Amino acid sequence: MPRFVRPFWIDGKVGGRDAFATGPRSLKPGEDSEIRVTFKQRDHGMVTDALTVAGYIDERTCAIRLNVFGPDGTRIFQHETQS
């Protein structure tokens, strides 16, 4: 878990390289508290978006929402918690 309390964070490791962790610091709704990660993969020699994970804080309810979108942009999963 990061030193600072963040609305979202990512822990990852790619190809045996050093692990990484990051996330927005702000707990206030707005651009500084959003996170967006797109996973890309090859498809017949082209690079395509496979999944996009996007998180934000709802300005009205202060709910923390994490959405997963498929390659066509359709939301396929949503997880919500309270800040």
Residue pairs with C-beta under 8 A, 6 or more apart in sequence:
1 9
2 9
2 21
2 23
4 25
5 27
6 23
6 24
6 25
6 27
7 23
7 24
7 26
7 27
7 33
7 55
7 57
7 64
7 83
8 23
8 24
8 35
8 55
8 64
8 66
9 21
9 22
9 23
10 20
10 21
10 22
10 23
10 35
10 37
11 19
11 20
11 21
12 19
12 20
12 21
13 19
13 20
14 20
23 35
24 32
24 33
24 34
24 35
25 32
26 32
26 33
27 33
27 57
27 83
28 57
29 56
29 57
29 58
29 59
29 62
30 57
30 59
33 56
33 57
34 54
34 55
34 56
34 57
35 53
35 54
35 55
35 56
36 52
36 53
36 54
36 55
37 52
37 53
37 54
38 49
38 51
38 52
38 53
39 49
39 50
39 51
39 52
39 53
40 47
40 48
40 49
40 50
41 47
41 48
41 50
42 48
48 71
49 71
50 71
51 68
51 69
51 70
51 71
52 68
52 69
52 73
53 66
53 67
53 68
53 69
54 66
54 67
54 69
55 64
55 65
55 66
55 67
56 64
56 65
57 63
57 64
57 65
57 83
58 64
58 65
62 82
62 83
63 80
63 81
63 82
63 83
64 80
64 81
64 82
64 83
65 78
65 79
65 80
66 78
66 79
66 80
67 75
67 77
67 78
68 75
68 76
68 77
68 78
69 75
69 76
70 76
